[in-house]
Amino acid sequence: MYQSFSKMILSVILLFSLTLLVLMASGCMKKEELETSTGIEPPNPKIMLDGKNVPFLQGSYQWKGAIADAPQPLELAEHVKPVNASPSSLLKVEFDYKPDELKLTAWATDGKLNYSEPIDGYEAMLPAEKGRCIYTLSGVWKEGHGVYVFVIDIK
C-alpha cells in the first residue's frame, strides 16, 4: 500500500511540474506569437487619414482554416460611412500584428478598377482627382488573409 501511495504522489508531483513548465514557457512568448496563437479572425487594421480614423468593414477572410465569405466590396461599401479627404492626402495603415503582404485596391463606384498595388511602409497617397472611391485593403499572414473595405470622398 505504501508503494502505490508513493507512486501516486510521484505522479502528482510530475504532473504539477509539467503543468508549471508549460505555464512558464507560455509566459515567455512574444506578443506576436500570442496574437498568432489566439484569435479566430485576422487582425483589424487602424486606417488613418489626416489624423482621423477611417471606418471600415471586414470582408471575406480565411484564417487558421476558418473561412468567412462576405458580400463583394461594392456591396459592403454601401454600409460604410464615407470619409472626406483632400486630393493627394496620405493614407496610413497600422496593424498590431503586421501582415507579410499588404495591398490597396481602389474601385470607382460603378465597379471599375482604378488601381491595385502593394503598400510599402504602410502608407499610400490618395489620387489627386476628385470623387468617391471604394477601397479594399488586403492583408496576407502565415495564418491566412483578410480584406477590409472603406470609402473615401476626395473633395
N, C-alpha and C positions, 0 to 999 in steps of 0.2 A: 504494500500500500504506500509506503514511504517513497518507493521508486517511481510509481505513477504520479504521485503528488509533485515530486521533483521535476519530472518531465513536463507536467502541466505548467509549473512555474517557469521553467526554462522556455517553453513555447510562448508564454505570455510576454516574457522579457524580450524574446526575439521579435515577436510581432510589434511590440511597442517600439523597439529600436528601429525596425524597418519603417514604421509609420513616421517616426521622428526624422529619419534620414530623408524621406520623401518630402516632408513638410519643409525641411531646411533647404533642400535643393530647389523647391518651387519658390521659396523666398528670395533666392539668388537670381531669378530670371530677370532679364532686361525688360523694360517697359514694352518694347516692340514685340518681344516673344510672348508676353502676356496678352497683348492685343491680338496676335495671330492665333493664339491658342483658345481665345474666347470669342464670343460673338457669332451670330448666325447670319449676319449681313455684312457687306463691305462697309468700310468706314465712310462716314459722311464728310464731305469737304466743307471748308469755310470759304465761301466765294465772296470777294470784296471788290467794290468799285467806288473809287473816291472816298475810301474810309467807311463805307456803309456795307452792311451785309446784304447779299443778294439772295432772295428766297429761291428755293429750287424744290423739285420733286424728284424722288429716286425713281428711276426707270427700271428696266429689266436688269437682272443680275444673275450670276452663278457664283456661289460662294461655298466652299467646302462641301461640294456635292449637292447643295440645295440650289434649286432653280426657281426664280420668280419671274414671271412673264408679265410685263406691264404694257399698257397701250403704247402706240407709236409716239415719238416725241412731239409731233404736231398736235396730237390729241391731248397729251399731258400738258402741253403749253397753255391750253385753254383754262387750266386750273391753277396757273402760276401768276402771281401778281407781277406785272412788268416793272422794271426799274428804269428810270430816266438816266441818260448819260450824255455827256458831251462827245462830239466826234473825236476820235483818236484817244479816248480815255484808256487808262491802264487797268486791266482786269487782273486781280491777284487771287491765287488759289492756295489754300493750305490744307494739309491732312495731318492728323496726329500720327497716323501710320502711312508713310509715303508709298505711293504706288511705284512699280517698276517702270510703267509706261503711263503717259497721260496725253490725251488728245482732245482738242477742242474742235467742234464742228458747228458751223453756222448755217442756218436754213432761213430762206425767205418764208414769209407767211403763206405763200402759195405752194410750198413744199420743194421749191428749187434749192438745190445745194449751192451755197455761196462758196464755202471753202471748208477744208478739213486738214488740220495739221497738228503735229506734236507740239506740246507746250514745253519749252525749255525754261528752266528756272522758275516754273510755276507762275509765270506772268505772260499776258498776251495783250497786244494793242488792238483795241476795237477799230472798226473801219471808220473812215472819215465821212462816208456817205450817211445821210440821214435816213431814218426808217426803223421799222421794227424787225428784230432778228430773234429767232429761236435758236438757242444754243444747247448742244449736248456736250457734256464733259464725260469722257470715257477713261476709266482707270483700270489698269491691269496689275494684279498682285499674284504672288505664287499660289494663293488660296482661291483665286478666281478673278472675276471682273465685275464692274458695275458702271451704270450710266446714270447721269444726273441731268435734269432739264431745267433751264431757266430762260427768261425772256428779258431783252433789253430794248428800250426805245431810244434811239440816238436822235437827239433833237438839236 
